[in-house]
Amino acid sequence: MHKKSTYFFVLLFLITFVKGWAQCAMCKAVVENGDVSMAEGVNNGITYLMVFPYLLIGALFYVIYRYKKKDKN
């Protein structure tokens, strides 16, 4: 089971990493009219904003995992 969960989290990371560089339509329109540094700033801002929900979900799964592991013992 440990290997399956490791593969799952690696796959999940790769999928979310690729999606992290996507932009909404309005952001894309603003960035196309600006310079390269502004585009990089928008991409970094989107990435930073998306980190926190994933951290919260990861913490929730960790708490559930610890709770389930505690019940088995």
Stockholm file with secondary structure:
# STOCKHOLM 1.0

chainA/1-73         MHKKSTYFFVLLFLITFVKGWAQCAMCKAVVENGDVSMAEGVNNGITYLMVFPYLLIGALFYVIYRYKKKDKN
#=GR chainA/1-73 SS CHHHHHHHHHHHHHHHHHHTTCCCHHHHHHHHTSCHHHHHHHHHHHHHHHHHHHHHHHHHHHHHHHHHHHHHC
#=GC SS_cons        CHHHHHHHHHHHHHHHHHHTTCCCHHHHHHHHTSCHHHHHHHHHHHHHHHHHHHHHHHHHHHHHHHHHHHHHC
//
